[in-house]
Amino acid sequence: MPYFLRSIFRSCCGFVLLWGLWGCGATPSTDVSRLPSSDQWQIVKTEEIQLDVPPAYVGGDPELLLPEIQLTLTEMGFGDRTEWLAQNATKIDLLLFRAEGRDLRTINVVQEARSEDRSLETYLQKQISQLESGGVTIEEQGIDPNTNQGYLRVKGSQMRQTTYVYPSEETFWVITYSGGMDDDNATSEIERSRQSFQVLPEISEKL
């Protein structure tokens, strides 16, 4: 696992933009902890979030499915990622991935508690400082004034990574898309997926 990816994960740097579903329809996943392979877009829905996922991604909740996800990574030829995953499985809410040649494209979702006095600006600046101190090149960063949601794009020697942060009242939800160098198809997929992200309302128990 490249250093800059480990650094990004440890600092939970990432971004999530909230928007409605658009384009072609997506098929709901029947198991919120597991995403089976499909040649169609799918909707991943957990107890807390919902996200559209491009075709051919697999994965799920690493805390619940660690051996299965490790086996899938090994079968794809990415067994060198399994030890890192085992060390961080409890910190990742959702990990989805697909192989493209020798590249592994991933989508990972994490969350970080937010204190009352912690603004999105402060949060992002801390992550940027940590990344830059680790030698990571920040290509673009900012906060959308219309949605109050942040974004960050970083560059490694063979990879670009795009992160979105959605600040809810008590949590920063962080979604990171990573893989090979960006192309038009990858950009389109990220755009659709990140705009579909939703934090689901809590359902009160009925008396």
PyMOL commands that set and color helices and strands:
alter all, ss='L'
color gray80, all
select helices_A, chain A and resi 3-11+62-76+79-91+120-133+184-196
alter helices_A, ss='H'
color red, helices_A
select strands_A, chain A and resi 27-28+34-35+42-45+49-53+58-60+94-100+103-113+137-144+149-155+160-167+171-179+198-199
alter strands_A, ss='S'
color yellow, strands_A
deselect
rebuild
show_as cartoon
